[in-house]
Amino acid sequence: MKNKMGISQIALLVLLTLLAFVFLLPFYFITINSVKTFSEIMKSPAALPSSLQLKNYEIAIRQVSFFRMLFNSLVITIGSVGGMVLLGSPAAWKLVRVPSKISAVFFTIYVAAMVIPFQSVMVPLVKVASEGNLLDNRLGLILIYWGFGQPFTVFLYHGFIKGVPYELEESARLDGCNDFTMFHAIVFPLLKTITVTVIILQTLWVWNDFLLPSLILYAKDLQTIPLSINRFFGQYKNQWDKALPILVLGILPIVLFFLSLQRFMIKGIAEGAVKG
């Protein structure tokens, strides 16, 4: 029995190692090729560079005004994800604590909205955004992200809040707390795990999103990092030696952010999806 367990554990370890290799392989190609000349990239993408071309980073950063793009990405991501949390958490709380047919209908609408393909609403979205003066400004994009991010945010919070003891809220209500004070002082602090999960998942989406910003932001000084990378690709030439350094710099902040908070994510997803 011990030998069988040992063999199964070894097989699992080998499988996990292979999966890790497959997932990390793209990072190897991106990082290695970001310090190569264009000719070396075209000749042998998998080979190590003959010499480190760190000037690729300097040139690429200067050409796309990288720090301006980084600022735009940070503002849009923080504003979008912050709004999703501030609006989605109390909405989910009310849907759970006020059980009624209306609440059930609203929750069903939220869930149904999660399966609507974004491509099916692109054209009307741009038209409505144009009429509402939301095009070509960061605030307009943030507001649109709020709308598209609410269904998934409410879905996760809704499941998690079902596991929060209602007795705490009853005691607070007897002490004279109104709904606003009760939620922010008592309920919301108990939602730390699922809040971190929502922040991680929505940050990964907003930070890496290309399609929605490309529809809303036209001015170069308002573009995000994914849009700035697209500048190096044209009809007749792809400047891989310039695009890859920006890609590495764009990935690095979100990878560090994810690694610092990942321990909360699995627990939050499991509790948010299973409870109730």
Secondary structure, DSSP 4 states (H G I P E B T S, - for coil): -HHHHHHHHHHHHHHHHHHHHHHHHHHHHHHHHTTS-HHHHHH-TTSPPSS--THHHHHHHHHHTHHHHHHHHHHHHHHHHHHHHHHHHHHHHHHHHS-SHHHHHHHHHHHHHTTS-GGGGHHHHHHHHHHTT-TTSHHHHHHHHHHHHHHHHHHHHHHHHTTS-HHHHHHHHHTT--HHHHIIIIIGGGGHHHHHHHHHHHHHHHHH--HHHHHH--SGGG--HHHHHGGGB-SS-B-HHHHHHHHHHHHHHHHHHHHHHHHHHHHHHHHHHH--
